[in-house]
């Protein structure tokens, strides 16, 4: 099992990446949607881990 702090770090990194990318790409671009989907997956993973503890 991945420790929560590792997922929290990945979430923060992905948020930063998404915010930076949004300054350079259209918000409906494939790249932004891909990053958003990746962030959603991390958040769901985090939520599931918190619910199981």
N, C-alpha and C positions, 0 to 999 in steps of 0.2 A: 504494500500500500504506500502511496506517495504521501509524505507529510503535508499537512495543510499549508505550512509556510512556503513550501516549494510551489504549490499551485497559486498561492497568493502572489508570489513574485512573478510567475508567468502571466497572471491576470494583469498585474500592473505594467509589465513590459508590453503586453499586447495592447493595452489601452493607450500607452504612449505611442506605440507604432501606428495605431489607428488614428490618433489625433494628429500626428505629424503627417501621415499620408493624406488626411482630409484637407490639408493645406495645399496639396499639389494635384489631387485627383478629384473628379466629380464624385459627389456622394453616392451616386448610383452606378459608378464604374464597377467593373468586375473585380478589380483589385480591392476596392473598399468593401465590397460585399463579401469577398473571401475573408478578409481580416475580421470583419464583423461576425461572420459565421464561426471563425476560429475562437474569437472571444466568447461567443455564446456557448460553445462547447466547453471551454474552460470554466465558465461560470456555472454551467449545469453540473460539471464534474465536482466542483467545489461544493455546490448545494447538496449533491448526493452524499458526499463524504460527511458533511456536517449533519445531515439527517440520520446517517447511520451511526453516529457517535452518541 
